[in-house]
Amino acid sequence: MALIKSISGIRGTIGGKPGENLSPLDVVKFTAAFGSSILQNNKGKKVVIGRDGRVSGQMVSGLVVNTLLGLGLDVLDLGLSTTPTVELAVPGEKAAGGIILTASHNPQEWNALKLLNSDGEFISAEEGRAVLEKAEKEDFVFATVDRLGTYTQTDAWLQKHIDAIIKYPLVDVAAIRQKKYKIVVDTINSTGSLFIPPLLKALGVVEVILINEEISGRFAHNPEPLPENLAGLSAKVQKSKADLGIATDPDVDRLCFVNEDGSMFGEEYTLVAVADYVLSKRPGNTVSNMSSTKALKEITLSRGGEYYPSAVGEVNVVNTMKAINAVIGGEGNGGIIVPDLHYGRDALIGIGLFLSALAHSKSGIKSFRTKYPDYFISKNKIELRTGIDVPAVLEKIRKKYKNHPVNTDDGLKIEFDNDWVHLRSSNTEPIIRIYAESSFETTANNIALRLMQDIKEFSAP
């Protein structure tokens, strides 16, 4: 069905023809190219890997492990893990790089190789291009039998990650414990089942109720933590009379919350609430991608800081955060990046900080939400037909709206007075995403529909 090569990694559907899907041959080829790049960097021979709970995870892991061993690299395998845990483990183990086997929010037929540098951060676009070139040319040499790598397994980083969160200065365990929270968690049949319950227990949560807890990789619903996919969580929160609900994606780097009455806190406001809490303790600058709510900018300015937008993609957010020394940042899809813990989206530290903020608010989660501006983002997508010239389509749209302020740093963002719309090709799927924000849901939806019609018109054969 698809093989996508981008700064977000090598991502595709399992099976099918090599070069068109994420077949075993493709897994080996791209792993060999990345492993060869690690050897060239001369930063060591250790590589950390971990995977989410996908059906294909064990098969892909076996291919990756043995390819790395065949190159003469030493593998430290975290097994079933999370993306942020692997990101922490790479520098913690003084490794030369890492590979996370996850397709994040994509459905179960997808998997991917997410590639990390020695800092535990996603490799740069330049490094990514070099890996792709190596793969294309098959520019790698395997080790002789007396120079094969070594293989080690460990599950120690689960507790190390939790310990790092509990010890983080702004995580207030005492305040959380005092609230005696009862929380429902949708772990979407993946590794959140291993990590979130012990984290919540360590934070002092009194009762944790799991749904979709079996790590089968056969996702009970679309794994993207959006409102339309969380009806089961919403119902369980109400039925259980819980204080709140928590949902993550399969690799536990995105985070959203459900209010005590089953309504949505809003994934865009995960970052807003956490950032407001952090800024109340540590004034400074913030970053989010330009598809995220403008509420973060307003909160940042009210706290005396400066807000900076970035192109979509975690590596772009991180680069901007480093450039302006941000104290907090992330993405409106529920991705929290806490730089003095590590430069990666991390739902686990997000849970610790959010619950700390909620505990300090002395209110329930729905009342807590009313503290923040109430904007609505209409999130849509259009599947691309083969051969469509996306830049040409966006250029035609830019010309149509030339009398409005536009930003072309990442696709096309158009401002309409106090509203905006952002159009861009996805890094992870063969689609164009259309995000529109307004104070009114109807207005945001209408803006998005208007631009979707423009895309259809300008991309017609």
N, C-alpha and C positions, 0 to 999 in steps of 0.2 A: 504493500500500500504506500509506504513512504520511507525515505531515508533523508534526514535533515542534518546538515553539518553546519554548526554555527558556534558563536561564543558560548552558547548554553550547552555545548557538548555534541556528541554524536548520538542522535536520537532516531528511532525508527520502530516500525512494527516488526514483530518476530516472525521469521519464516520467509518463504518466497525466494525470489532470485537474488543472488549476490549483487550488490550495487544499487538495488532498487528498494531493499528492505534491510532491516538489521539482521542479517543472516549470520551464522557462525563464522563464515569466512570474513565478513565485515568486522565482527567483533575482534577477531585475531589480528586483522590488518591494522585497524586503528589503535588497538592496544600496543602492537609492536611498534608502530610509529611513535606513540607517546613514550613508551619505554625507552626507545632509542634516543629520544630527545632528552630524557632524564639522564641517561648515561653521558651524553654530550655535555650536559651542564656541570658535570663533576661536583655535584653537591651530595654525593653519596649514592648508595644502592638500595636503600630501603624505600618501599612503596606501601602505603596504607590503603586498604580497600574495605568497603562495606557496602551493604545492599539493603533495599527495602524489601517488603514482603511479596513481591510480584511472583506470579506463577513461573515466569522464565528466569527468576533471579538466580537459582542454584545453577542452572545450565550456563547462563552467561558468566557467572562468577568462576565456574570451573575453567571456561575458556580464557578468561582474563588472567586468572592465577597462573595457569600453566604456560601461557604466552610470556608473562613476565619472568617466570622461572627460567624459561628457555632462553631469555635474553641475558641471564646471569644476574637478575635483580632479586633482592630479598623481599618477600611479601609478608606483611603483617595484616592478617585478615580479622576484621572486627565482626564478621558474619552479619547477622541481622542487626541493622544499626539505623542511624538517621544521618541525613546530610550534614547538619551542624556538628554532630558527634565526630564524624570523620574529619571535618574541617578543624576541629579542636585537636584531634589526635595527631595530625600530620606534624605540626610544629612541636607538639608535646612529646612525640617520639623522635624528634629530630630527623624526620624522614625527608627524602628528596622530592616527594610528590605523593599524590593520592588519586584514587579513582572511586567515585561513588556510582553504584549501579542502580539507577532509578530514573524513571521517566516522570517523576514528580506528580503533577496533577493529571497526566494523560491516562486514558483508560487502560485496562489490564493487558491488552494486546501489545502495548508499547513497552520498550525499555530503552535505556540510554547509558552512555559512559560520560559522566561529568568529571572533568579533568582539573586537578588541583596542583598548584605550585608548592614549593617547599614552605611557604607561609600558610598553607592550608586555604588559599584563596583561589578562585577560578583563574585559569591561565588567561593571559591577555589575548587580544585579538591577533596581535603579531605572532605570539607563540602558537595560537590556534592555527593560523595560516601555515606555519612551518610544519605542524603535525599533519595537517591535511596534505601538504605537498609531499611529505615523506610517505604517507600512506598511498598516495597516487602513484609515486615512483617505486613503491615497495623498497624504499631506501633504508633497510635494516638488515643486520647480520645477527644470527643467533649464536649462542655460546656453545663451546665444545663441552663434552660430557663432564670434564673435570672442573668446569667453571659455571655449572648451573647454580641458580639461586636457591635460597632456603625458604621454607614456609613455616609460619608460626600463626597460631590462632590465639585470640584473647577476647574476653568479654569485659575486661576491666574498665573500659572507657565509658560504659554506661554509668557506673557509679562516679567516675571522675567528672563526667559532665554534670551530673546532679550536684555533686559537691561544689563545683565551680559556681553553680547558680545559687546554692544556699549561702555560699560565702560572699557573693557579690554584694557590695556595700549598700546598694539601693533596694535590695530585696529584703523586705521586712517580715521575717518569719513570725516574729512575736505578734505583730498586728494581724497577720493572716490567721494564725492559730486561734487568736481570741475570737474570731468571727465564727468558728465552728462550721465552715462551709460544707454544704452537700452539693456535689458537682457531678453532672452527667458528661461523659466523654465519648465522642464518636471517633474511634481510631481507624475506621475505614479498612479493616482487615489487613492492617500492615503494622509496622514496627512501633507506632505510637503505643500499642498495647504493652510493649516491654518497658517503655521509657516514661510515659506520662503518669501511670499510677504510682510508681515509687517516688517520682518527683513531687506529686501532690501530697503524698504521705509525709515526705520530708518537709514540705511547706506547712504542715499542720492541718491539712484538710481532713475533716472528720469522716466523711463518707464519699466514696468514689463509685459511681455506677458506669460500667462500660457497655456500649453497644457496638456491634460489628467488631468484636474483639478478637475473633479467630484470625491468626496470621496465615491466611490462605492465598492472598493475592487475588481472590475472586471477589472483587469489590461489590458490596451490597448496593451501591448506587454510584453514579458518576462521581469520581473521587475529587473533583474540584470543589473546594469548600465554599460553594455559593448558596444563597438562600433556597433556590429551587431544588437543591440536592439534600437539604437538611431537614426535611419534614419529619423524618423519624426521630432525629435528635430533639427537635422542637416539641414533638408530642411526648417524648420521654421526660423532658424537663418538667412539663406541666403535670403529667401523671405522677411523677415522683415527688412533686412539690420541692424540687431542687432550687438552690439559690441561683444557679446559672448552668449553661452548657458550654462545652469546649469542642471545637472541631479542628482537625489539622488535615493536611494532605498526606499521601502515603509516605513521603520521606521526611515529614515533620519539620518543614521550614516555613510553612504558611499556617496562619492561626486566625480563627475567628470565634466569636462568642454569641451565645443565645441568651436572651433575657429570661427572667424568672417566669414570665407569662408566655414564653414560647416565641416571642417576637425576636427579630434579629438586632443585635447591637450594631451590625454593619461592619463588614470586613475592612472597609476604608478607615474606620475609626479605631481599629486595633492599634495602628501606628500613631494616630492622633492622641489617643488616651495615654499610651505608653510614653510618647514624646513629651506630653504636657507634664506628666509626673517626673520624668527625668529632668526637664528644664526647670521645674520648681526646685530641684535640688542642685542642679548644675547648669547654670545659664550658659548658652552658647548657640551654635548654628545647627541647622538641620538640613537634610537632603531627602527628597523623594523623587521618583521618576515623574515625567511630565504627564503620565496617564493617571496620576493620583490626585486625590481631592485637594482643593485649595485651602481646606480647613487647616492643614498642617502649617501653611504659610501664615495664616492669621494667628494661630496659637503661638508660633515662634516669635512673630513680631510683638505680640502682647507680652511675651516674656523677656523682651529686650534683645532677642537674637536676630540673625539674618537667615532667610530661607533661600536655598539654591535648588533649582530643578536639574535633573539629569536625563539622559537618554534612558529608555527602558532597557532592562537587563541588569542583573545583580552586579556584574563587573563594572558597569558604567556608574551605578550608584556608589559603589565602593570607591572608585577613582575620584569621584566628585567629593565624597566625604573626606578622603585623605587630603585633597587639595585645599579644602576650606576648614579642615580640622573640626568636623562636625562632632557633636557629643552624642547624637542619635540620628538614625536615618532608616531608610527602608523603602518598601513599595506598598502601594495601596491595596495590593492583593493579600494583605495580612502578613507581609514579610518584615520582621523587625531585625535591624542590624545594630548591635551594641559594640562599638569599636574597641573599648577596653576589655571586652571579653574575647571577641574575635570578629573579623570582618566577613561575616556571612549571615544570611537570614537564619533565624533560630527561634522556632516556636517555643522551645523550652524556657529560654530566658525571657521570652515574651510573656509566658504564663506567670513566671515569678514576678515580673515587674507590673503586669496588669493587675494581678491579685493584690499586690502591695498598694497600688493606686486605689483600687476599689475598697480595700480595707480602711485606708486613710480617709476615704470620702464619707464614711459613716452613713451610707445609704445603700439601697439595693442597686443592682446593676442597671435597671431601666431608668431609675432616677439619676444615676451616675451619667448615663448617656446624654441627658438633657443639658449637661454642662457645655456641650460642644455645638458648634454651628450645624445646622440641619440641611445639608446639601444632598442631592441625589445624583448618582452616576448611573447612567444607562450603559450597560456593557453588552456589546453585540459583536458578531463576527460574520464574515462572508467567506465561504470556501472558494479557493482560487481554482479556476480551470487551468489546465496545462498550457503553458506558454504565455500567460498574461504578463504584460509589461507594466508592473506595478508603478515604477517611477513615472512613466508616461501618464498613467491614470491620475496619479496624485498631482502632477504638474497641471493637468487640465482642470482639476478641482481648484488648485491654488489660483489659477487665472480667473476662474468663475467668481471666487471670493476675494479678489485682489484689493477690494476696498476695506477689508477687515485686517487687523493685525494677525500675522502668521509667523510660525516658527517651523523651519524645515530641518532642524538638527536631528530629528528622529521621526521620519515619516512626515506628517503634516499636522500641525496643531493650529486651529483657527479660533480666535476669540470673538465672541458676540456680546458686546457690553460686559455683563457680569457672568456670562456663560462661556463654555468652551467645548470644542470637540477635537479629538485626537485620532488620526488615522495612521495605522502603521502595519507593516507585514510582521507577523509573529516570527520570533526566533525558534519556536518549538513546534509549530504546526503550519501546514500549507493554507493559511488563511490571512485575511486582513481583519484586524481588530478595529472596532469603532467604539470609542468611549466618549460620552458627552456628559457634562455636569451642569446642573442648574439648581436653583433653590426650589424648583417645582418638578415633580416626577414627570408630569405630562410634557413640560417643555423640554426636559432632557431627552425623553423618548422621541419627541417630534424632531428634535435636532438630529438625533442619530438616524432616524428613518429617512430624513431628507438627504443626509450624506450617503446612506446606503443606496438610495435611489440614484444619486450622482455616480457612485462607483459602478452600479449596474449599467447605467447609460454610457459612461465613458469606457467601459471594458467590453461592451458588446462587440461581437465579431463583425 
